[in-house]
Amino acid sequence: MSALNRSEISRVSQYAKDTLSGFKTFILRGNVVDLAIGIVIGAAFSAMVNAFVGDIITPLIPVGKANLSGLILPLPYGAGLKVGEFLNALISFLIVAAVLYFFIVRPVGVFMDHYKPHKVAVVEKHDCPYCLQAVPVAATRCAYCTSQISSVEQRETVNI
């Protein structure tokens, strides 16, 4: 094996520094950190909801002599379907979805509607027959040449 000379080592170390610098820039971007925090908080919230449903909600729903969380439907070959655990997961999902909708989606939608620029109503215009400037349809006098002009309704009744 041949030994690497200083220029090759310098080039490799510069490449490594550039790569790590780009990675550091990527990681320290605000949206990546925010996303990571959101995922961690979401996982903790989901675990809390799962515990709430499994330990408080489903034991209150009686199914025979057991509660909903222990509900197992027997199958002919000796196994059983754990329907209770599925219902726990379903109830947990519905609670998480409701919290997200009512406490995040709707408030953000209201906030965005409040700060979104409102659409300006487009005023329909027609050309003045005298000066050929655009004048609102409901105008009875041209703003440019001050000529008396008929409204659209009057013109339609005259033409019929």
C-alpha positions in Angstrom: 0.0 0.0 0.0 1.2 3.4 -0.8 1.1 6.2 1.7 -1.2 9.1 1.1 0.4 12.4 0.5 -0.6 15.6 2.3 -2.7 17.0 -0.5 -4.9 13.8 -0.7 -5.3 13.9 3.1 -6.2 17.6 3.0 -8.7 17.0 0.2 -10.4 14.2 2.1 -10.6 16.2 5.3 -12.1 19.2 3.5 -14.7 16.9 1.9 -15.6 15.5 5.4 -15.8 19.0 6.9 -18.1 20.1 4.0 -20.3 17.0 4.4 -20.6 17.4 8.2 -21.2 21.2 7.8 -24.1 20.5 5.5 -25.5 17.9 7.9 -25.2 20.3 10.8 -27.1 22.9 8.7 -29.8 20.4 7.9 -30.3 19.2 11.5 -30.3 22.7 13.0 -33.0 24.0 10.6 -36.0 25.1 12.6 -38.6 22.9 10.8 -36.6 19.7 11.4 -36.3 20.4 15.1 -39.9 21.4 15.3 -40.9 18.2 13.6 -38.8 16.1 16.0 -40.4 17.8 19.0 -43.9 17.3 17.5 -43.3 13.6 17.0 -42.0 13.1 20.5 -44.9 15.0 22.0 -47.4 13.1 19.8 -46.0 9.8 20.9 -46.3 10.8 24.6 -49.8 12.1 24.1 -50.8 8.9 22.2 -49.4 6.7 25.1 -51.4 8.8 27.6 -54.6 8.4 25.6 -54.0 4.6 25.2 -53.5 4.3 28.9 -56.7 6.4 29.6 -58.8 4.2 27.2 -57.3 0.9 28.3 -57.4 1.6 32.1 -60.4 3.8 32.5 -62.8 3.8 29.6 -63.0 0.1 28.5 -63.2 -1.3 32.1 -66.4 0.7 32.5 -68.0 -1.0 29.5 -69.3 -4.4 30.7 -69.3 -7.4 28.3 -70.7 -10.4 30.1 -68.7 -11.0 33.3 -65.6 -9.2 31.9 -64.9 -5.7 30.6 -64.5 -4.6 27.0 -60.7 -4.8 27.1 -60.7 -8.5 27.8 -63.2 -9.4 25.1 -62.0 -12.3 23.0 -64.1 -14.0 20.4 -63.3 -17.8 20.3 -62.4 -19.4 16.9 -63.2 -23.0 16.1 -59.6 -24.2 16.1 -58.8 -23.0 19.7 -57.5 -19.5 19.0 -59.4 -16.3 19.7 -59.8 -12.8 18.2 -58.8 -10.1 20.6 -61.6 -7.8 19.8 -61.3 -5.9 23.0 -57.7 -4.7 22.2 -58.8 -3.7 18.8 -61.7 -1.7 20.2 -59.2 -0.1 22.7 -57.1 1.0 19.7 -60.1 2.3 17.8 -61.3 4.3 20.8 -57.8 5.7 21.3 -57.6 6.7 17.6 -60.9 8.5 17.7 -59.9 10.4 20.9 -56.6 11.5 19.4 -58.2 12.4 16.1 -60.9 14.5 17.9 -58.3 16.3 20.0 -56.2 17.0 16.9 -59.2 18.3 14.9 -60.8 20.4 17.6 -57.6 21.8 19.2 -55.3 22.1 16.2 -57.0 21.9 12.8 -60.0 24.1 13.5 -58.1 26.9 15.4 -55.4 27.0 12.8 -58.1 27.2 10.1 -59.7 30.1 11.8 -56.4 31.8 12.3 -55.5 31.4 8.7 -58.9 32.7 7.5 -58.4 35.7 9.8 -55.0 36.6 8.3 -55.5 35.4 4.7 -56.1 38.3 2.3 -59.7 38.6 1.4 -60.8 38.3 -2.2 -62.0 41.6 -3.6 -65.2 41.5 -5.5 -64.7 42.1 -9.2 -66.8 44.9 -10.5 -68.3 44.2 -13.9 -67.6 46.9 -16.4 -68.5 47.9 -19.9 -67.1 50.5 -22.3 -68.5 54.0 -22.4 -70.0 54.5 -26.0 -68.5 58.0 -26.2 -64.9 57.7 -24.8 -64.5 53.9 -24.8 -63.2 53.9 -21.2 -64.3 51.0 -18.8 -67.2 52.1 -16.6 -69.0 50.0 -14.0 -72.1 48.4 -15.2 -74.4 50.1 -12.7 -73.0 53.6 -13.6 -75.4 56.1 -15.3 -72.7 58.7 -16.1 -69.1 58.1 -17.4 -66.5 59.0 -14.9 -64.1 60.1 -17.6 -66.2 62.1 -20.1 -69.2 62.7 -17.9 -71.6 61.6 -20.6 -75.0 60.3 -19.7 -75.0 56.5 -20.4 -77.8 54.1 -20.0 -77.5 51.2 -17.6 -77.4 47.6 -18.8 -81.0 47.0 -17.9 -82.2 50.0 -19.9 -80.1 48.9 -22.9 -81.5 45.4 -22.8 -85.1 46.6 -22.7 -84.5 49.0 -25.6 -82.9 46.3 -27.8 -85.7 43.8 -27.3 
